[in-house]
Amino acid sequence: MMLVFVIIYQIAKASEYATILRGEEKINARVNRTMAWLLVAFFFLGLYGIFMCHQALIDRMLPISASEHGVEYDSMFLVTLVVTGIVFFITQTALFWFAYRYQASQKRTAFFYAHNNRLEIVWTTIPAIAMAVLVAIGLRNWGRMTGAAPKDAMVVEVVGKQFNWIIRYPGKDGALGKRDFRKINDANNVLGLDWNDKDNMDDVIAQNGELHLVVNKPVSLLIGSRDVIHDVGLPHFRMKMDAVPGIVTTIWFTPTITTAKMKEITGNKDFVYEISCDQMCGKGHYSMRGTVIVETQAEYDAWMAKQQTYYASANPAPAATPAEGAAPEQKTDSVKAITMK
């Protein structure tokens, strides 16, 4: 390290001596011209690099949108990208052009431009209006996905815990029963369902943590957490919402592409929609992933018909015992024959 420092120091001293010998003004002018051309070259190489990165990574950017909300989100993203891209190109072009055009020379002296109220108003007002429009578009989409869901929307509860997702569906009554955190028991009541509430009797908790949704049918997600802050991330549906202990957050959306159709679109027979945890939640955060299955109404009904209610699985019926005073079971003829012998 010391040797590198000594070498750099010696190079600097040699440059200083060369400047003195050749004339400082000539050396500075030459350096200015060189730096100006290097900045121009850097500008064009930078634009080329941005283009090549875009071409190389275009297939790895946002996945295909699979919800109505996702289409609006992509439109908002494109508008933001175009506006900021135009501003970026104009400002960077001006920056590098000024560095080249107004390089220091003996024929030019610096001009001190102290203040201009009109110019200040222009470059403050225009960006403020542009940002206000972009924010308004974002707030509209945010308000829509967090607002009241349509009356015909299916309701599903998604609860995060270290390190998996618990998915609860209402039964035939279409209503989710009450929960009480004091009743949580990992053995037979993972969500603390109140068995005194009849609405809990037919609720279903998916054993494998799958989130089943019906295509073209709105779904409202009731999101919560059992321990720390998690985050429900649904990249294909352009949805994301924190799961906070003690607070129920909600989002709703309408899936538009079934899992089977998405396999055809992507050409990936193993494709699955994913629920990811987008909030660092502990040492097992990397493994906190779930699966979303978008299917037809008939497929969903068939799947739901096979599910056992959580009440039945958590409170299995006791084995049947002979009634008191009942006659003992009669032995078979083979048993009688053995007894007689």
ZABADREN-387463 format. One record per residue (C-alpha): residue number from 0; y, z, x. Coordinates in Angstrom, 2 decimals, decimal comma, m for minus. Last residue first. Layout:
! residues N
VEXKE   num         v         w         u
VEXKE   NUM         Y         Z         X
...
! end
This chain:
! residues 341
VEXKE   num         v         w         u
VEXKE   340    m77,82     21,67    m62,20
VEXKE   339    m75,99     22,44    m65,42
VEXKE   338    m72,64     22,36    m63,65
VEXKE   337    m73,31     18,94    m62,07
VEXKE   336    m74,24     17,56    m65,46
VEXKE   335    m71,15     19,04    m67,08
VEXKE   334    m68,95     17,44    m64,37
VEXKE   333    m70,56     14,07    m65,01
VEXKE   332    m70,08     14,50    m68,77
VEXKE   331    m66,34     15,07    m68,30
VEXKE   330    m64,79     18,47    m68,50
VEXKE   329    m62,62     19,38    m71,45
VEXKE   328    m59,05     20,42    m70,63
VEXKE   327    m58,32     24,00    m71,56
VEXKE   326    m57,03     24,62    m75,10
VEXKE   325    m53,32     25,27    m75,32
VEXKE   324    m52,18     28,88    m75,64
VEXKE   323    m49,04     28,31    m73,49
VEXKE   322    m48,23     24,61    m73,12
VEXKE   321    m49,74     22,87    m70,11
VEXKE   320    m47,14     22,09    m67,42
VEXKE   319    m44,93     18,93    m67,05
VEXKE   318    m43,22     18,48    m63,67
VEXKE   317    m39,54     19,40    m63,69
VEXKE   316    m37,00     16,66    m64,54
VEXKE   315    m34,94     15,51    m61,57
VEXKE   314    m31,35     16,76    m61,49
VEXKE   313    m29,57     14,82    m58,73
VEXKE   312    m31,38     11,55    m59,44
VEXKE   311    m30,94     11,89    m63,21
VEXKE   310    m27,29     12,89    m62,90
VEXKE   309    m26,66      9,99    m60,51
VEXKE   308    m27,82      7,54    m63,14
VEXKE   307    m30,63      5,30    m61,99
VEXKE   306    m29,73      1,70    m61,21
VEXKE   305    m31,94     m1,20    m62,32
VEXKE   304    m29,74     m2,08    m65,31
VEXKE   303    m26,70     m2,19    m62,99
VEXKE   302    m28,26     m4,97    m60,93
VEXKE   301    m29,07     m7,05    m64,01
VEXKE   300    m25,58     m6,49    m65,41
VEXKE   299    m24,03     m7,58    m62,10
VEXKE   298    m26,16    m10,71    m61,94
VEXKE   297    m25,23    m11,62    m65,51
VEXKE   296    m21,52    m11,01    m64,84
VEXKE   295    m21,64    m13,28    m61,80
VEXKE   294    m21,54    m11,92    m58,27
VEXKE   293    m19,22    m10,52    m55,61
VEXKE   292    m21,09     m8,16    m53,27
VEXKE   291    m18,95     m5,94    m51,07
VEXKE   290    m20,62     m4,22    m48,12
VEXKE   289    m19,57     m1,08    m46,28
VEXKE   288    m18,45     m0,16    m42,80
VEXKE   287    m17,76      3,14    m41,11
VEXKE   286    m19,58      2,51    m37,83
VEXKE   285    m16,50      2,21    m35,59
VEXKE   284    m15,03      5,41    m37,04
VEXKE   283    m17,93      7,52    m35,78
VEXKE   282    m15,81      9,48    m33,28
VEXKE   281    m13,19     10,30    m35,87
VEXKE   280    m11,04      8,83    m38,63
VEXKE   279     m8,98      6,06    m37,02
VEXKE   278     m7,67      4,27    m40,12
VEXKE   277     m8,71      0,76    m41,11
VEXKE   276    m12,12      1,76    m42,47
VEXKE   275    m13,82     m1,53    m43,24
VEXKE   274    m15,22     m2,77    m46,53
VEXKE   273    m16,91     m6,09    m45,80
VEXKE   272    m17,75     m9,29    m47,61
VEXKE   271    m21,07    m10,61    m46,36
VEXKE   270    m22,09    m13,85    m44,63
VEXKE   269    m25,69    m14,11    m43,40
VEXKE   268    m26,16    m17,71    m44,56
VEXKE   267    m23,04    m18,74    m42,68
VEXKE   266    m21,85    m22,24    m43,58
VEXKE   265    m18,46    m20,73    m44,35
VEXKE   264    m18,06    m22,42    m47,73
VEXKE   263    m21,76    m22,18    m48,63
VEXKE   262    m21,95    m18,48    m47,75
VEXKE   261    m18,72    m18,01    m49,69
VEXKE   260    m20,40    m19,43    m52,78
VEXKE   259    m23,23    m16,89    m52,57
VEXKE   258    m20,78    m14,03    m52,07
VEXKE   257    m18,90    m15,11    m55,15
VEXKE   256    m15,35    m16,46    m54,89
VEXKE   255    m12,45    m15,42    m57,15
VEXKE   254    m12,16    m11,65    m56,82
VEXKE   253     m9,42    m10,20    m59,07
VEXKE   252     m7,33     m7,35    m57,69
VEXKE   251     m6,49     m3,72    m58,27
VEXKE   250     m5,22     m0,87    m56,14
VEXKE   249     m5,21      2,88    m56,67
VEXKE   248     m4,62      6,07    m54,71
VEXKE   247     m6,11      9,41    m55,75
VEXKE   246     m4,81     12,35    m53,72
VEXKE   245     m6,68     15,47    m52,56
VEXKE   244     m7,86     13,91    m49,30
VEXKE   243     m6,18     10,52    m48,69
VEXKE   242     m7,89      7,12    m48,78
VEXKE   241     m5,21      4,71    m47,60
VEXKE   240     m5,04      1,23    m49,12
VEXKE   239     m5,62     m2,31    m47,85
VEXKE   238     m6,17     m5,53    m49,75
VEXKE   237     m6,04     m9,15    m48,59
VEXKE   236     m9,23     m9,96    m50,56
VEXKE   235    m11,05    m11,29    m47,50
VEXKE   234     m9,64     m8,43    m45,41
VEXKE   233    m10,77     m5,55    m47,66
VEXKE   232     m9,72     m2,40    m45,78
VEXKE   231    m10,08      0,97    m47,50
VEXKE   230     m8,38      3,49    m45,23
VEXKE   229     m9,55      6,95    m44,20
VEXKE   228     m7,59     10,20    m44,01
VEXKE   227     m9,86     13,19    m43,42
VEXKE   226    m12,49     15,02    m45,53
VEXKE   225    m13,73     13,94    m48,94
VEXKE   224    m11,44     10,95    m49,39
VEXKE   223    m10,05      9,05    m52,36
VEXKE   222     m9,63      5,58    m53,86
VEXKE   221     m9,76      4,57    m57,51
VEXKE   220    m10,31      0,81    m57,36
VEXKE   219     m9,30     m1,33    m60,34
VEXKE   218    m11,26     m4,54    m60,80
VEXKE   217    m10,13     m7,78    m62,38
VEXKE   216    m12,88    m10,21    m63,44
VEXKE   215    m13,00    m13,70    m61,90
VEXKE   214    m16,24    m12,82    m60,04
VEXKE   213    m17,83     m9,50    m60,96
VEXKE   212    m17,85     m6,82    m58,27
VEXKE   211    m20,60     m4,77    m56,62
VEXKE   210    m19,49     m2,33    m53,90
VEXKE   209    m22,55     m1,35    m51,91
VEXKE   208    m22,87      2,19    m50,54
VEXKE   207    m26,65      2,06    m50,18
VEXKE   206    m27,39      4,68    m52,85
VEXKE   205    m24,84      3,27    m55,28
VEXKE   204    m23,54      6,16    m57,38
VEXKE   203    m23,99      5,60    m61,12
VEXKE   202    m22,26      7,46    m63,94
VEXKE   201    m24,32      8,05    m67,10
VEXKE   200    m24,09     11,84    m67,41
VEXKE   199    m20,66     12,11    m65,82
VEXKE   198    m18,81     11,31    m69,06
VEXKE   197    m20,54     14,34    m70,61
VEXKE   196    m18,37     16,67    m68,54
VEXKE   195    m20,23     19,95    m68,05
VEXKE   194    m22,03     18,32    m65,12
VEXKE   193    m18,79     18,32    m63,13
VEXKE   192    m19,31     15,82    m60,31
VEXKE   191    m18,72     17,25    m56,83
VEXKE   190    m18,79     13,88    m55,08
VEXKE   189    m21,94     14,29    m52,98
VEXKE   188    m23,78     16,30    m55,64
VEXKE   187    m27,49     16,69    m54,84
VEXKE   186    m28,02     17,67    m51,19
VEXKE   185    m24,55     16,87    m49,90
VEXKE   184    m23,06     19,48    m52,22
VEXKE   183    m19,56     19,13    m53,61
VEXKE   182    m18,97     21,54    m56,51
VEXKE   181    m15,75     23,00    m55,12
VEXKE   180    m14,32     19,47    m54,85
VEXKE   179    m14,38     19,21    m58,65
VEXKE   178    m14,83     15,78    m60,22
VEXKE   177    m14,42     14,60    m63,79
VEXKE   176    m16,44     11,79    m65,34
VEXKE   175    m15,80      8,07    m64,96
VEXKE   174    m15,47      6,12    m68,19
VEXKE   173    m17,01      2,81    m69,31
VEXKE   172    m19,32      4,54    m71,81
VEXKE   171    m22,20      2,38    m70,57
VEXKE   170    m22,02      3,97    m67,14
VEXKE   169    m19,02      4,27    m64,82
VEXKE   168    m19,53      3,21    m61,22
VEXKE   167    m19,29      5,36    m58,09
VEXKE   166    m19,16      4,08    m54,48
VEXKE   165    m19,44      6,52    m51,56
VEXKE   164    m18,28      5,01    m48,26
VEXKE   163    m19,54      6,06    m44,83
VEXKE   162    m18,63      8,09    m41,75
VEXKE   161    m17,21     10,67    m42,22
VEXKE   160    m16,31     10,49    m45,87
VEXKE   159    m14,53      7,85    m47,91
VEXKE   158    m14,51      7,69    m51,69
VEXKE   157    m14,40      4,43    m53,67
VEXKE   156    m14,33      4,74    m57,48
VEXKE   155    m14,88      1,64    m59,59
VEXKE   154    m13,10      0,61    m62,80
VEXKE   153    m13,64     m2,76    m64,48
VEXKE   152    m10,46     m4,45    m65,64
VEXKE   151    m10,16     m5,37    m69,34
VEXKE   150     m6,91     m3,46    m69,81
VEXKE   149     m5,26     m5,25    m66,88
VEXKE   148     m4,46     m3,00    m63,90
VEXKE   147     m1,28     m0,92    m63,80
VEXKE   146      0,67     m1,27    m60,59
VEXKE   145     m0,58     m1,04    m57,00
VEXKE   144     m1,44     m4,73    m56,62
VEXKE   143      1,63     m5,93    m58,51
VEXKE   142      4,07     m3,56    m56,86
VEXKE   141      2,92     m4,67    m53,41
VEXKE   140      3,30     m8,34    m54,33
VEXKE   139      6,81     m7,81    m55,65
VEXKE   138      7,71     m5,54    m52,74
VEXKE   137      6,69     m8,26    m50,27
VEXKE   136      8,77    m10,92    m52,01
VEXKE   135     11,75     m8,55    m52,09
VEXKE   134     11,28     m7,74    m48,39
VEXKE   133     11,38    m11,44    m47,51
VEXKE   132     14,53    m11,99    m49,59
VEXKE   131     16,24     m8,91    m48,10
VEXKE   130     15,34    m10,09    m44,58
VEXKE   129     17,00    m13,46    m45,17
VEXKE   128     20,08    m11,81    m46,68
VEXKE   127     20,41     m9,41    m43,74
VEXKE   126     19,84    m12,20    m41,21
VEXKE   125     22,70    m14,24    m42,80
VEXKE   124     25,10    m11,29    m43,19
VEXKE   123     25,00     m9,98    m39,62
VEXKE   122     25,37    m13,27    m37,74
VEXKE   121     28,11    m14,44    m40,07
VEXKE   120     30,05    m11,17    m40,32
VEXKE   119     30,13    m10,73    m36,53
VEXKE   118     31,32    m14,33    m36,07
VEXKE   117     34,16    m13,79    m38,53
VEXKE   116     35,18    m10,51    m36,88
VEXKE   115     35,37    m11,97    m33,38
VEXKE   114     35,40     m9,66    m30,36
VEXKE   113     35,75     m9,46    m26,57
VEXKE   112     34,86    m12,89    m25,23
VEXKE   111     35,28    m12,60    m21,45
VEXKE   110     35,05    m16,05    m19,86
VEXKE   109     33,18    m16,27    m16,57
VEXKE   108     34,56    m18,66    m13,98
VEXKE   107     33,32    m22,17    m13,32
VEXKE   106     33,91    m24,59    m10,45
VEXKE   105     32,31    m22,38     m7,78
VEXKE   104     29,08    m22,24     m9,76
VEXKE   103     27,14    m19,83    m11,95
VEXKE   102     24,69    m21,32    m14,41
VEXKE   101     26,19    m22,22    m17,76
VEXKE   100     23,98    m25,08    m18,85
VEXKE    99     20,67    m23,68    m17,61
VEXKE    98     20,91    m20,10    m18,89
VEXKE    97     22,71    m21,40    m21,99
VEXKE    96     19,85    m23,80    m22,69
VEXKE    95     17,25    m21,04    m22,19
VEXKE    94     18,87    m18,72    m24,71
VEXKE    93     19,84    m21,44    m27,18
VEXKE    92     16,27    m22,75    m27,30
VEXKE    91     14,98    m19,19    m27,70
VEXKE    90     17,37    m18,49    m30,58
VEXKE    89     16,62    m21,73    m32,45
VEXKE    88     12,84    m21,55    m31,97
VEXKE    87     12,62    m17,89    m32,98
VEXKE    86     14,79    m18,40    m36,06
VEXKE    85     12,61    m21,32    m37,19
VEXKE    84      9,46    m19,30    m36,56
VEXKE    83     10,84    m16,26    m38,42
VEXKE    82     11,44    m18,37    m41,52
VEXKE    81      8,17    m20,33    m41,25
VEXKE    80      6,04    m17,23    m40,57
VEXKE    79      7,61    m15,28    m43,42
VEXKE    78      7,03    m18,16    m45,85
VEXKE    77      3,42    m18,51    m44,64
VEXKE    76      2,73    m14,78    m45,01
VEXKE    75      4,14    m14,78    m48,54
VEXKE    74      1,90    m17,72    m49,47
VEXKE    73     m1,09    m15,99    m47,88
VEXKE    72     m0,32    m12,83    m49,89
VEXKE    71     m0,07    m14,83    m53,12
VEXKE    70     m3,47    m16,41    m52,46
VEXKE    69     m4,90    m13,00    m51,55
VEXKE    68     m3,74    m11,52    m54,86
VEXKE    67     m5,85    m14,08    m56,69
VEXKE    66     m8,84    m13,10    m54,56
VEXKE    65    m11,19    m14,64    m52,00
VEXKE    64     m8,76    m15,69    m49,24
VEXKE    63    m10,56    m17,39    m46,38
VEXKE    62    m10,39    m15,30    m43,21
VEXKE    61     m7,04    m14,80    m41,47
VEXKE    60     m7,06    m16,00    m37,87
VEXKE    59    m10,22    m16,90    m36,01
VEXKE    58    m10,33    m20,58    m36,97
VEXKE    57     m6,74    m21,11    m35,76
VEXKE    56     m7,50    m19,42    m32,45
VEXKE    55     m7,76    m22,38    m30,06
VEXKE    54     m5,16    m24,57    m31,79
VEXKE    53     m2,69    m21,70    m32,11
VEXKE    52     m3,23    m20,71    m28,48
VEXKE    51     m2,59    m24,34    m27,44
VEXKE    50      0,66    m24,51    m29,41
VEXKE    49      1,93    m21,18    m28,03
VEXKE    48      1,09    m22,31    m24,49
VEXKE    47      2,94    m25,59    m24,98
VEXKE    46      6,00    m23,69    m26,19
VEXKE    45      5,79    m21,40    m23,17
VEXKE    44      5,40    m24,34    m20,78
VEXKE    43      8,54    m25,88    m22,30
VEXKE    42     10,57    m22,69    m21,89
VEXKE    41      9,15    m21,87    m18,45
VEXKE    40     10,18    m25,31    m17,18
VEXKE    39     13,73    m24,76    m18,44
VEXKE    38     13,76    m21,30    m16,83
VEXKE    37     12,50    m22,78    m13,54
VEXKE    36     15,29    m25,35    m13,67
VEXKE    35     17,92    m22,62    m14,01
VEXKE    34     16,29    m20,47    m11,32
VEXKE    33     16,38    m23,36     m8,82
VEXKE    32     20,00    m24,16     m9,61
VEXKE    31     21,01    m20,50     m9,24
VEXKE    30     19,10    m20,17     m5,96
VEXKE    29     20,87    m23,23     m4,54
VEXKE    28     24,26    m21,88     m5,56
VEXKE    27     23,46    m18,47     m4,08
VEXKE    26     22,38    m20,04     m0,76
VEXKE    25     25,53    m22,13     m0,54
VEXKE    24     27,75    m19,12     m1,22
VEXKE    23     25,99    m16,89      1,31
VEXKE    22     26,36    m19,20      4,28
VEXKE    21     23,51    m20,44      6,36
VEXKE    20     23,38    m17,61      8,95
VEXKE    19     24,23    m14,80      6,57
VEXKE    18     21,80    m16,01      3,95
VEXKE    17     19,08    m16,41      6,55
VEXKE    16     19,64    m12,79      7,69
VEXKE    15     19,27    m11,57      4,10
VEXKE    14     16,14    m13,63      3,56
VEXKE    13     14,65    m12,19      6,74
VEXKE    12     15,51     m8,68      5,55
VEXKE    11     13,84     m9,32      2,20
VEXKE    10     10,73    m10,72      3,89
VEXKE     9     10,59     m7,66      6,17
VEXKE     8     10,82     m5,29      3,20
VEXKE     7      8,09     m7,14      1,33
VEXKE     6      5,81     m6,92      4,40
VEXKE     5      6,54     m3,20      4,88
VEXKE     4      5,78     m2,46      1,23
VEXKE     3      2,50     m4,38      1,42
VEXKE     2      1,53     m2,39      4,57
VEXKE     1      2,37      0,89      2,85
VEXKE     0      0,00      0,00      0,00
! end
